[in-house]
Amino acid sequence: MAGIRDLRVLKTTQSAFREFVADEFRTLPDTDDRVMSTIVTASWWYNTATGFCFDKAWLVKYAKTIKSFLKKIFIYHLIVKQ
């Protein structure tokens, strides 16, 4: 088993928080600029294989995890901020 533990994702500008569902769990008011921060933990399994480079596979998975967060943040801003 491999994974990522305690990867901090932080966005310090243009992190709008508005027009979300207002219910008993929401504690923050609407705003156009708020720091977005989260900590990511992910794990996955590898099949055993001869000649497989586990270090390279981990780096690829790590990069895809980060890219996934960046892509979601970027697409959100393209849609919401225009």
PDB file with one MODEL, atoms N, CA, C and O in Angstrom:
MODEL        1
ATOM      1  N   MET A   1       0.846  -1.173   0.000  1.00  0.00           N
ATOM      2  CA  MET A   1       0.000   0.000   0.000  1.00  0.00           C
ATOM      3  C   MET A   1       0.893   1.238   0.000  1.00  0.00           C
ATOM      4  O   MET A   1       1.943   1.261   0.642  1.00  0.00           O
ATOM      5  N   ALA A   2       0.471   2.241  -0.712  1.00  0.00           N
ATOM      6  CA  ALA A   2       1.204   3.506  -0.783  1.00  0.00           C
ATOM      7  C   ALA A   2       0.211   4.640  -0.581  1.00  0.00           C
ATOM      8  O   ALA A   2      -1.000   4.419  -0.541  1.00  0.00           O
ATOM      9  N   GLY A   3       0.730   5.853  -0.456  1.00  0.00           N
ATOM     10  CA  GLY A   3      -0.202   6.956  -0.302  1.00  0.00           C
ATOM     11  C   GLY A   3       0.453   8.283  -0.017  1.00  0.00           C
ATOM     12  O   GLY A   3       1.674   8.436  -0.067  1.00  0.00           O
ATOM     13  N   ILE A   4      -0.399   9.230   0.282  1.00  0.00           N
ATOM     14  CA  ILE A   4      -0.013  10.596   0.627  1.00  0.00           C
ATOM     15  C   ILE A   4      -0.679  10.893   1.963  1.00  0.00           C
ATOM     16  O   ILE A   4      -1.858  10.596   2.157  1.00  0.00           O
ATOM     17  N   ARG A   5       0.073  11.472   2.870  1.00  0.00           N
ATOM     18  CA  ARG A   5      -0.497  11.811   4.165  1.00  0.00           C
ATOM     19  C   ARG A   5      -0.204  13.283   4.465  1.00  0.00           C
ATOM     20  O   ARG A   5       0.926  13.748   4.321  1.00  0.00           O
ATOM     21  N   ASP A   6      -1.230  13.991   4.880  1.00  0.00           N
ATOM     22  CA  ASP A   6      -1.099  15.375   5.348  1.00  0.00           C
ATOM     23  C   ASP A   6      -0.546  16.334   4.291  1.00  0.00           C
ATOM     24  O   ASP A   6       0.291  17.184   4.597  1.00  0.00           O
ATOM     25  N   LEU A   7      -1.010  16.197   3.059  1.00  0.00           N
ATOM     26  CA  LEU A   7      -0.649  17.135   1.999  1.00  0.00           C
ATOM     27  C   LEU A   7      -1.522  18.378   2.159  1.00  0.00           C
ATOM     28  O   LEU A   7      -2.739  18.301   1.995  1.00  0.00           O
ATOM     29  N   ARG A   8      -0.923  19.502   2.471  1.00  0.00           N
ATOM     30  CA  ARG A   8      -1.676  20.741   2.682  1.00  0.00           C
ATOM     31  C   ARG A   8      -1.891  21.434   1.345  1.00  0.00           C
ATOM     32  O   ARG A   8      -0.936  21.714   0.621  1.00  0.00           O
ATOM     33  N   VAL A   9      -3.148  21.707   1.024  1.00  0.00           N
ATOM     34  CA  VAL A   9      -3.527  22.453  -0.170  1.00  0.00           C
ATOM     35  C   VAL A   9      -4.041  23.803   0.314  1.00  0.00           C
ATOM     36  O   VAL A   9      -4.960  23.866   1.131  1.00  0.00           O
ATOM     37  N   LEU A  10      -3.450  24.880  -0.190  1.00  0.00           N
ATOM     38  CA  LEU A  10      -3.781  26.218   0.280  1.00  0.00           C
ATOM     39  C   LEU A  10      -3.933  27.160  -0.902  1.00  0.00           C
ATOM     40  O   LEU A  10      -3.063  27.219  -1.771  1.00  0.00           O
ATOM     41  N   LYS A  11      -5.037  27.897  -0.935  1.00  0.00           N
ATOM     42  CA  LYS A  11      -5.272  28.923  -1.951  1.00  0.00           C
ATOM     43  C   LYS A  11      -5.587  30.201  -1.198  1.00  0.00           C
ATOM     44  O   LYS A  11      -6.558  30.259  -0.443  1.00  0.00           O
ATOM     45  N   THR A  12      -4.769  31.228  -1.401  1.00  0.00           N
ATOM     46  CA  THR A  12      -4.870  32.425  -0.563  1.00  0.00           C
ATOM     47  C   THR A  12      -5.609  33.588  -1.203  1.00  0.00           C
ATOM     48  O   THR A  12      -5.913  34.564  -0.517  1.00  0.00           O
ATOM     49  N   THR A  13      -5.907  33.517  -2.489  1.00  0.00           N
ATOM     50  CA  THR A  13      -6.621  34.619  -3.143  1.00  0.00           C
ATOM     51  C   THR A  13      -7.751  34.089  -4.001  1.00  0.00           C
ATOM     52  O   THR A  13      -7.718  32.944  -4.453  1.00  0.00           O
ATOM     53  N   GLN A  14      -8.750  34.928  -4.222  1.00  0.00           N
ATOM     54  CA  GLN A  14      -9.888  34.618  -5.092  1.00  0.00           C
ATOM     55  C   GLN A  14     -10.552  33.286  -4.733  1.00  0.00           C
ATOM     56  O   GLN A  14     -10.874  32.489  -5.613  1.00  0.00           O
ATOM     57  N   SER A  15     -10.747  33.062  -3.480  1.00  0.00           N
ATOM     58  CA  SER A  15     -11.426  31.861  -3.010  1.00  0.00           C
ATOM     59  C   SER A  15     -12.815  32.242  -2.503  1.00  0.00           C
ATOM     60  O   SER A  15     -13.054  32.297  -1.296  1.00  0.00           O
ATOM     61  N   ALA A  16     -13.700  32.496  -3.412  1.00  0.00           N
ATOM     62  CA  ALA A  16     -15.042  32.951  -3.054  1.00  0.00           C
ATOM     63  C   ALA A  16     -15.786  31.879  -2.268  1.00  0.00           C
ATOM     64  O   ALA A  16     -15.581  30.682  -2.467  1.00  0.00           O
ATOM     65  N   PHE A  17     -16.641  32.330  -1.386  1.00  0.00           N
ATOM     66  CA  PHE A  17     -17.533  31.448  -0.646  1.00  0.00           C
ATOM     67  C   PHE A  17     -18.868  32.169  -0.595  1.00  0.00           C
ATOM     68  O   PHE A  17     -19.130  32.960   0.310  1.00  0.00           O
ATOM     69  N   ARG A  18     -19.697  31.887  -1.569  1.00  0.00           N
ATOM     70  CA  ARG A  18     -20.987  32.566  -1.619  1.00  0.00           C
ATOM     71  C   ARG A  18     -21.992  31.696  -2.349  1.00  0.00           C
ATOM     72  O   ARG A  18     -21.639  30.846  -3.166  1.00  0.00           O
ATOM     73  N   GLU A  19     -23.245  31.934  -2.030  1.00  0.00           N
ATOM     74  CA  GLU A  19     -24.369  31.233  -2.648  1.00  0.00           C
ATOM     75  C   GLU A  19     -24.325  29.717  -2.431  1.00  0.00           C
ATOM     76  O   GLU A  19     -24.792  28.949  -3.273  1.00  0.00           O
ATOM     77  N   PHE A  20     -23.758  29.295  -1.292  1.00  0.00           N
ATOM     78  CA  PHE A  20     -23.813  27.894  -0.927  1.00  0.00           C
ATOM     79  C   PHE A  20     -25.105  27.650  -0.143  1.00  0.00           C
ATOM     80  O   PHE A  20     -25.764  28.596   0.287  1.00  0.00           O
ATOM     81  N   VAL A  21     -25.451  26.411   0.034  1.00  0.00           N
ATOM     82  CA  VAL A  21     -26.655  26.051   0.772  1.00  0.00           C
ATOM     83  C   VAL A  21     -26.562  26.614   2.190  1.00  0.00           C
ATOM     84  O   VAL A  21     -25.547  26.458   2.869  1.00  0.00           O
ATOM     85  N   ALA A  22     -27.625  27.263   2.616  1.00  0.00           N
ATOM     86  CA  ALA A  22     -27.682  27.790   3.983  1.00  0.00           C
ATOM     87  C   ALA A  22     -28.455  26.795   4.842  1.00  0.00           C
ATOM     88  O   ALA A  22     -29.674  26.671   4.728  1.00  0.00           O
ATOM     89  N   ASP A  23     -27.722  26.086   5.708  1.00  0.00           N
ATOM     90  CA  ASP A  23     -28.370  25.141   6.619  1.00  0.00           C
ATOM     91  C   ASP A  23     -27.696  25.220   7.983  1.00  0.00           C
ATOM     92  O   ASP A  23     -26.874  26.107   8.213  1.00  0.00           O
ATOM     93  N   GLU A  24     -28.030  24.308   8.886  1.00  0.00           N
ATOM     94  CA  GLU A  24     -27.495  24.373  10.242  1.00  0.00           C
ATOM     95  C   GLU A  24     -25.996  24.081  10.313  1.00  0.00           C
ATOM     96  O   GLU A  24     -25.364  24.366  11.330  1.00  0.00           O
ATOM     97  N   PHE A  25     -25.417  23.515   9.244  1.00  0.00           N
ATOM     98  CA  PHE A  25     -23.995  23.189   9.241  1.00  0.00           C
ATOM     99  C   PHE A  25     -23.129  24.329   8.704  1.00  0.00           C
ATOM    100  O   PHE A  25     -21.916  24.341   8.914  1.00  0.00           O
ATOM    101  N   ARG A  26     -23.730  25.254   8.035  1.00  0.00           N
ATOM    102  CA  ARG A  26     -22.974  26.370   7.471  1.00  0.00           C
ATOM    103  C   ARG A  26     -22.791  27.452   8.536  1.00  0.00           C
ATOM    104  O   ARG A  26     -23.758  27.942   9.120  1.00  0.00           O
ATOM    105  N   THR A  27     -21.532  27.809   8.774  1.00  0.00           N
ATOM    106  CA  THR A  27     -21.246  28.807   9.803  1.00  0.00           C
ATOM    107  C   THR A  27     -20.626  30.076   9.242  1.00  0.00           C
ATOM    108  O   THR A  27     -20.564  31.090   9.938  1.00  0.00           O
ATOM    109  N   LEU A  28     -20.162  30.038   7.987  1.00  0.00           N
ATOM    110  CA  LEU A  28     -19.472  31.188   7.412  1.00  0.00           C
ATOM    111  C   LEU A  28     -20.416  32.022   6.546  1.00  0.00           C
ATOM    112  O   LEU A  28     -21.230  31.465   5.809  1.00  0.00           O
ATOM    113  N   PRO A  29     -20.318  33.338   6.625  1.00  0.00           N
ATOM    114  CA  PRO A  29     -21.138  34.196   5.760  1.00  0.00           C
ATOM    115  C   PRO A  29     -20.565  34.253   4.331  1.00  0.00           C
ATOM    116  O   PRO A  29     -19.412  33.886   4.105  1.00  0.00           O
ATOM    117  N   ASP A  30     -21.371  34.711   3.384  1.00  0.00           N
ATOM    118  CA  ASP A  30     -20.896  34.895   2.011  1.00  0.00           C
ATOM    119  C   ASP A  30     -19.754  35.908   1.977  1.00  0.00           C
ATOM    120  O   ASP A  30     -19.760  36.895   2.713  1.00  0.00           O
ATOM    121  N   THR A  31     -18.792  35.652   1.124  1.00  0.00           N
ATOM    122  CA  THR A  31     -17.699  36.596   0.892  1.00  0.00           C
ATOM    123  C   THR A  31     -17.091  36.307  -0.474  1.00  0.00           C
ATOM    124  O   THR A  31     -17.200  35.193  -0.987  1.00  0.00           O
ATOM    125  N   ASP A  32     -16.453  37.309  -1.054  1.00  0.00           N
ATOM    126  CA  ASP A  32     -15.827  37.137  -2.360  1.00  0.00           C
ATOM    127  C   ASP A  32     -14.374  36.686  -2.261  1.00  0.00           C
ATOM    128  O   ASP A  32     -13.782  36.310  -3.273  1.00  0.00           O
ATOM    129  N   ASP A  33     -13.793  36.716  -1.080  1.00  0.00           N
ATOM    130  CA  ASP A  33     -12.385  36.348  -0.941  1.00  0.00           C
ATOM    131  C   ASP A  33     -12.144  35.720   0.422  1.00  0.00           C
ATOM    132  O   ASP A  33     -12.320  36.367   1.454  1.00  0.00           O
ATOM    133  N   ARG A  34     -11.741  34.465   0.417  1.00  0.00           N
ATOM    134  CA  ARG A  34     -11.476  33.747   1.665  1.00  0.00           C
ATOM    135  C   ARG A  34     -10.401  32.707   1.389  1.00  0.00           C
ATOM    136  O   ARG A  34     -10.367  32.118   0.309  1.00  0.00           O
ATOM    137  N   VAL A  35      -9.531  32.482   2.352  1.00  0.00           N
ATOM    138  CA  VAL A  35      -8.495  31.470   2.210  1.00  0.00           C
ATOM    139  C   VAL A  35      -9.144  30.091   2.167  1.00  0.00           C
ATOM    140  O   VAL A  35      -9.993  29.770   2.999  1.00  0.00           O
ATOM    141  N   MET A  36      -8.738  29.278   1.193  1.00  0.00           N
ATOM    142  CA  MET A  36      -9.199  27.902   1.101  1.00  0.00           C
ATOM    143  C   MET A  36      -8.036  27.018   1.513  1.00  0.00           C
ATOM    144  O   MET A  36      -6.953  27.102   0.934  1.00  0.00           O
ATOM    145  N   SER A  37      -8.249  26.183   2.493  1.00  0.00           N
ATOM    146  CA  SER A  37      -7.198  25.298   2.969  1.00  0.00           C
ATOM    147  C   SER A  37      -7.801  23.950   3.324  1.00  0.00           C
ATOM    148  O   SER A  37      -8.877  23.870   3.915  1.00  0.00           O
ATOM    149  N   THR A  38      -7.093  22.898   2.955  1.00  0.00           N
ATOM    150  CA  THR A  38      -7.511  21.556   3.327  1.00  0.00           C
ATOM    151  C   THR A  38      -6.273  20.680   3.443  1.00  0.00           C
ATOM    152  O   THR A  38      -5.203  21.039   2.952  1.00  0.00           O
ATOM    153  N   ILE A  39      -6.415  19.556   4.079  1.00  0.00           N
ATOM    154  CA  ILE A  39      -5.331  18.588   4.183  1.00  0.00           C
ATOM    155  C   ILE A  39      -5.816  17.287   3.543  1.00  0.00           C
ATOM    156  O   ILE A  39      -6.889  16.780   3.868  1.00  0.00           O
ATOM    157  N   VAL A  40      -5.010  16.766   2.635  1.00  0.00           N
ATOM    158  CA  VAL A  40      -5.384  15.586   1.854  1.00  0.00           C
ATOM    159  C   VAL A  40      -4.628  14.360   2.358  1.00  0.00           C
ATOM    160  O   VAL A  40      -3.417  14.397   2.571  1.00  0.00           O
ATOM    161  N   THR A  41      -5.369  13.287   2.540  1.00  0.00           N
ATOM    162  CA  THR A  41      -4.785  11.976   2.798  1.00  0.00           C
ATOM    163  C   THR A  41      -5.402  11.012   1.793  1.00  0.00           C
ATOM    164  O   THR A  41      -6.624  10.931   1.664  1.00  0.00           O
ATOM    165  N   ALA A  42      -4.556  10.294   1.094  1.00  0.00           N
ATOM    166  CA  ALA A  42      -5.032   9.351   0.073  1.00  0.00           C
ATOM    167  C   ALA A  42      -4.174   8.097   0.138  1.00  0.00           C
ATOM    168  O   ALA A  42      -2.993   8.160   0.479  1.00  0.00           O
ATOM    169  N   SER A  43      -4.769   6.965  -0.187  1.00  0.00           N
ATOM    170  CA  SER A  43      -4.000   5.722  -0.225  1.00  0.00           C
ATOM    171  C   SER A  43      -4.457   4.862  -1.389  1.00  0.00           C
ATOM    172  O   SER A  43      -5.593   4.964  -1.853  1.00  0.00           O
ATOM    173  N   TRP A  44      -3.558   4.023  -1.845  1.00  0.00           N
ATOM    174  CA  TRP A  44      -3.868   3.132  -2.948  1.00  0.00           C
ATOM    175  C   TRP A  44      -2.981   1.897  -2.847  1.00  0.00           C
ATOM    176  O   TRP A  44      -1.970   1.891  -2.144  1.00  0.00           O
ATOM    177  N   TRP A  45      -3.382   0.857  -3.564  1.00  0.00           N
ATOM    178  CA  TRP A  45      -2.655  -0.414  -3.597  1.00  0.00           C
ATOM    179  C   TRP A  45      -2.016  -0.591  -4.961  1.00  0.00           C
ATOM    180  O   TRP A  45      -2.558  -0.158  -5.978  1.00  0.00           O
ATOM    181  N   TYR A  46      -0.866  -1.227  -4.969  1.00  0.00           N
ATOM    182  CA  TYR A  46      -0.218  -1.648  -6.208  1.00  0.00           C
ATOM    183  C   TYR A  46      -0.307  -3.161  -6.312  1.00  0.00           C
ATOM    184  O   TYR A  46      -0.243  -3.868  -5.307  1.00  0.00           O
ATOM    185  N   ASN A  47      -0.456  -3.650  -7.533  1.00  0.00           N
ATOM    186  CA  ASN A  47      -0.259  -5.075  -7.768  1.00  0.00           C
ATOM    187  C   ASN A  47       1.247  -5.311  -7.828  1.00  0.00           C
ATOM    188  O   ASN A  47       2.000  -4.413  -8.203  1.00  0.00           O
ATOM    189  N   THR A  48       1.678  -6.484  -7.470  1.00  0.00           N
ATOM    190  CA  THR A  48       3.108  -6.766  -7.571  1.00  0.00           C
ATOM    191  C   THR A  48       3.449  -7.064  -9.020  1.00  0.00           C
ATOM    192  O   THR A  48       2.691  -7.729  -9.726  1.00  0.00           O
ATOM    193  N   ALA A  49       4.578  -6.571  -9.448  1.00  0.00           N
ATOM    194  CA  ALA A  49       5.021  -6.780 -10.826  1.00  0.00           C
ATOM    195  C   ALA A  49       6.538  -6.748 -10.875  1.00  0.00           C
ATOM    196  O   ALA A  49       7.172  -5.973 -10.158  1.00  0.00           O
ATOM    197  N   THR A  50       7.101  -7.564 -11.693  1.00  0.00           N
ATOM    198  CA  THR A  50       8.545  -7.582 -11.857  1.00  0.00           C
ATOM    199  C   THR A  50       8.969  -6.405 -12.718  1.00  0.00           C
ATOM    200  O   THR A  50       8.375  -6.146 -13.765  1.00  0.00           O
ATOM    201  N   GLY A  51       9.998  -5.691 -12.272  1.00  0.00           N
ATOM    202  CA  GLY A  51      10.523  -4.585 -13.054  1.00  0.00           C
ATOM    203  C   GLY A  51       9.710  -3.302 -12.966  1.00  0.00           C
ATOM    204  O   GLY A  51       9.976  -2.353 -13.704  1.00  0.00           O
ATOM    205  N   PHE A  52       8.736  -3.259 -12.086  1.00  0.00           N
ATOM    206  CA  PHE A  52       7.880  -2.082 -11.934  1.00  0.00           C
ATOM    207  C   PHE A  52       8.582  -1.068 -11.041  1.00  0.00           C
ATOM    208  O   PHE A  52       9.116  -1.434  -9.994  1.00  0.00           O
ATOM    209  N   CYS A  53       8.589   0.208 -11.443  1.00  0.00           N
ATOM    210  CA  CYS A  53       9.236   1.262 -10.661  1.00  0.00           C
ATOM    211  C   CYS A  53       8.201   1.924  -9.748  1.00  0.00           C
ATOM    212  O   CYS A  53       7.451   2.801 -10.177  1.00  0.00           O
ATOM    213  N   PHE A  54       8.172   1.494  -8.492  1.00  0.00           N
ATOM    214  CA  PHE A  54       7.191   2.004  -7.546  1.00  0.00           C
ATOM    215  C   PHE A  54       7.426   3.478  -7.224  1.00  0.00           C
ATOM    216  O   PHE A  54       6.469   4.220  -7.003  1.00  0.00           O
ATOM    217  N   ASP A  55       8.676   3.908  -7.196  1.00  0.00           N
ATOM    218  CA  ASP A  55       8.976   5.324  -6.932  1.00  0.00           C
ATOM    219  C   ASP A  55       8.383   6.222  -8.015  1.00  0.00           C
ATOM    220  O   ASP A  55       7.783   7.254  -7.713  1.00  0.00           O
ATOM    221  N   LYS A  56       8.553   5.827  -9.273  1.00  0.00           N
ATOM    222  CA  LYS A  56       8.000   6.613 -10.374  1.00  0.00           C
ATOM    223  C   LYS A  56       6.474   6.601 -10.327  1.00  0.00           C
ATOM    224  O   LYS A  56       5.835   7.627 -10.556  1.00  0.00           O
ATOM    225  N   ALA A  57       5.895   5.446 -10.032  1.00  0.00           N
ATOM    226  CA  ALA A  57       4.433   5.352  -9.946  1.00  0.00           C
ATOM    227  C   ALA A  57       3.892   6.257  -8.842  1.00  0.00           C
ATOM    228  O   ALA A  57       2.858   6.899  -9.023  1.00  0.00           O
ATOM    229  N   TRP A  58       4.579   6.315  -7.703  1.00  0.00           N
ATOM    230  CA  TRP A  58       4.153   7.183  -6.611  1.00  0.00           C
ATOM    231  C   TRP A  58       4.221   8.645  -7.034  1.00  0.00           C
ATOM    232  O   TRP A  58       3.299   9.409  -6.748  1.00  0.00           O
ATOM    233  N   LEU A  59       5.298   9.050  -7.710  1.00  0.00           N
ATOM    234  CA  LEU A  59       5.427  10.434  -8.166  1.00  0.00           C
ATOM    235  C   LEU A  59       4.316  10.809  -9.138  1.00  0.00           C
ATOM    236  O   LEU A  59       3.783  11.917  -9.072  1.00  0.00           O
ATOM    237  N   VAL A  60       3.964   9.903 -10.033  1.00  0.00           N
ATOM    238  CA  VAL A  60       2.876  10.157 -10.987  1.00  0.00           C
ATOM    239  C   VAL A  60       1.556  10.330 -10.236  1.00  0.00           C
ATOM    240  O   VAL A  60       0.797  11.255 -10.526  1.00  0.00           O
ATOM    241  N   LYS A  61       1.281   9.462  -9.288  1.00  0.00           N
ATOM    242  CA  LYS A  61       0.035   9.542  -8.514  1.00  0.00           C
ATOM    243  C   LYS A  61      -0.011  10.823  -7.684  1.00  0.00           C
ATOM    244  O   LYS A  61      -1.060  11.460  -7.589  1.00  0.00           O
ATOM    245  N   TYR A  62       1.098  11.200  -7.092  1.00  0.00           N
ATOM    246  CA  TYR A  62       1.198  12.434  -6.307  1.00  0.00           C
ATOM    247  C   TYR A  62       0.904  13.643  -7.201  1.00  0.00           C
ATOM    248  O   TYR A  62       0.120  14.517  -6.830  1.00  0.00           O
ATOM    249  N   ALA A  63       1.530  13.687  -8.369  1.00  0.00           N
ATOM    250  CA  ALA A  63       1.324  14.800  -9.305  1.00  0.00           C
ATOM    251  C   ALA A  63      -0.129  14.864  -9.771  1.00  0.00           C
ATOM    252  O   ALA A  63      -0.687  15.954  -9.897  1.00  0.00           O
ATOM    253  N   LYS A  64      -0.742  13.720 -10.027  1.00  0.00           N
ATOM    254  CA  LYS A  64      -2.146  13.704 -10.467  1.00  0.00           C
ATOM    255  C   LYS A  64      -3.076  14.174  -9.345  1.00  0.00           C
ATOM    256  O   LYS A  64      -4.085  14.826  -9.614  1.00  0.00           O
ATOM    257  N   THR A  65      -2.752  13.853  -8.111  1.00  0.00           N
ATOM    258  CA  THR A  65      -3.563  14.319  -6.982  1.00  0.00           C
ATOM    259  C   THR A  65      -3.525  15.835  -6.891  1.00  0.00           C
ATOM    260  O   THR A  65      -4.567  16.476  -6.759  1.00  0.00           O
ATOM    261  N   ILE A  66      -2.348  16.403  -6.960  1.00  0.00           N
ATOM    262  CA  ILE A  66      -2.213  17.863  -6.912  1.00  0.00           C
ATOM    263  C   ILE A  66      -2.896  18.501  -8.112  1.00  0.00           C
ATOM    264  O   ILE A  66      -3.613  19.490  -7.963  1.00  0.00           O
ATOM    265  N   LYS A  67      -2.684  17.950  -9.293  1.00  0.00           N
ATOM    266  CA  LYS A  67      -3.301  18.485 -10.513  1.00  0.00           C
ATOM    267  C   LYS A  67      -4.820  18.460 -10.410  1.00  0.00           C
ATOM    268  O   LYS A  67      -5.488  19.384 -10.873  1.00  0.00           O
ATOM    269  N   SER A  68      -5.368  17.415  -9.808  1.00  0.00           N
ATOM    270  CA  SER A  68      -6.818  17.315  -9.648  1.00  0.00           C
ATOM    271  C   SER A  68      -7.358  18.475  -8.829  1.00  0.00           C
ATOM    272  O   SER A  68      -8.381  19.059  -9.188  1.00  0.00           O
ATOM    273  N   PHE A  69      -6.689  18.820  -7.734  1.00  0.00           N
ATOM    274  CA  PHE A  69      -7.127  19.955  -6.927  1.00  0.00           C
ATOM    275  C   PHE A  69      -6.987  21.260  -7.686  1.00  0.00           C
ATOM    276  O   PHE A  69      -7.897  22.088  -7.666  1.00  0.00           O
ATOM    277  N   LEU A  70      -5.867  21.455  -8.350  1.00  0.00           N
ATOM    278  CA  LEU A  70      -5.652  22.692  -9.095  1.00  0.00           C
ATOM    279  C   LEU A  70      -6.672  22.842 -10.212  1.00  0.00           C
ATOM    280  O   LEU A  70      -7.191  23.935 -10.437  1.00  0.00           O
ATOM    281  N   LYS A  71      -6.959  21.761 -10.907  1.00  0.00           N
ATOM    282  CA  LYS A  71      -7.923  21.801 -12.010  1.00  0.00           C
ATOM    283  C   LYS A  71      -9.308  22.162 -11.488  1.00  0.00           C
ATOM    284  O   LYS A  71      -9.993  22.986 -12.092  1.00  0.00           O
ATOM    285  N   LYS A  72      -9.730  21.569 -10.390  1.00  0.00           N
ATOM    286  CA  LYS A  72     -11.050  21.871  -9.836  1.00  0.00           C
ATOM    287  C   LYS A  72     -11.146  23.313  -9.388  1.00  0.00           C
ATOM    288  O   LYS A  72     -12.168  23.963  -9.607  1.00  0.00           O
ATOM    289  N   ILE A  73     -10.095  23.825  -8.764  1.00  0.00           N
ATOM    290  CA  ILE A  73     -10.098  25.224  -8.330  1.00  0.00           C
ATOM    291  C   ILE A  73     -10.138  26.144  -9.546  1.00  0.00           C
ATOM    292  O   ILE A  73     -10.885  27.122  -9.558  1.00  0.00           O
ATOM    293  N   PHE A  74      -9.335  25.836 -10.571  1.00  0.00           N
ATOM    294  CA  PHE A  74      -9.269  26.668 -11.767  1.00  0.00           C
ATOM    295  C   PHE A  74     -10.610  26.665 -12.511  1.00  0.00           C
ATOM    296  O   PHE A  74     -11.091  27.725 -12.912  1.00  0.00           O
ATOM    297  N   ILE A  75     -11.208  25.502 -12.697  1.00  0.00           N
ATOM    298  CA  ILE A  75     -12.496  25.414 -13.403  1.00  0.00           C
ATOM    299  C   ILE A  75     -13.566  26.147 -12.616  1.00  0.00           C
ATOM    300  O   ILE A  75     -14.393  26.839 -13.210  1.00  0.00           O
ATOM    301  N   TYR A  76     -13.574  26.016 -11.287  1.00  0.00           N
ATOM    302  CA  TYR A  76     -14.555  26.732 -10.456  1.00  0.00           C
ATOM    303  C   TYR A  76     -14.448  28.241 -10.705  1.00  0.00           C
ATOM    304  O   TYR A  76     -15.463  28.924 -10.846  1.00  0.00           O
ATOM    305  N   HIS A  77     -13.238  28.745 -10.756  1.00  0.00           N
ATOM    306  CA  HIS A  77     -13.057  30.187 -10.949  1.00  0.00           C
ATOM    307  C   HIS A  77     -13.429  30.625 -12.362  1.00  0.00           C
ATOM    308  O   HIS A  77     -13.903  31.743 -12.562  1.00  0.00           O
ATOM    309  N   LEU A  78     -13.217  29.744 -13.346  1.00  0.00           N
ATOM    310  CA  LEU A  78     -13.647  30.079 -14.705  1.00  0.00           C
ATOM    311  C   LEU A  78     -15.161  30.209 -14.774  1.00  0.00           C
ATOM    312  O   LEU A  78     -15.685  31.108 -15.431  1.00  0.00           O
ATOM    313  N   ILE A  79     -15.857  29.311 -14.096  1.00  0.00           N
ATOM    314  CA  ILE A  79     -17.317  29.292 -14.151  1.00  0.00           C
ATOM    315  C   ILE A  79     -17.928  30.381 -13.263  1.00  0.00           C
ATOM    316  O   ILE A  79     -18.797  31.129 -13.713  1.00  0.00           O
ATOM    317  N   VAL A  80     -17.483  30.474 -12.017  1.00  0.00           N
ATOM    318  CA  VAL A  80     -18.114  31.342 -11.038  1.00  0.00           C
ATOM    319  C   VAL A  80     -17.634  32.787 -11.151  1.00  0.00           C
ATOM    320  O   VAL A  80     -18.433  33.710 -10.989  1.00  0.00           O
ATOM    321  N   LYS A  81     -16.380  32.999 -11.417  1.00  0.00           N
ATOM    322  CA  LYS A  81     -15.821  34.348 -11.350  1.00  0.00           C
ATOM    323  C   LYS A  81     -16.036  35.185 -12.609  1.00  0.00           C
ATOM    324  O   LYS A  81     -15.758  36.384 -12.595  1.00  0.00           O
ATOM    325  N   GLN A  82     -16.514  34.597 -13.678  1.00  0.00           N
ATOM    326  CA  GLN A  82     -16.700  35.374 -14.918  1.00  0.00           C
ATOM    327  C   GLN A  82     -17.920  36.226 -14.845  1.00  0.00           C
ATOM    328  O   GLN A  82     -18.229  36.944 -15.795  1.00  0.00           O
TER     329      GLN A  82
ENDMDL
END
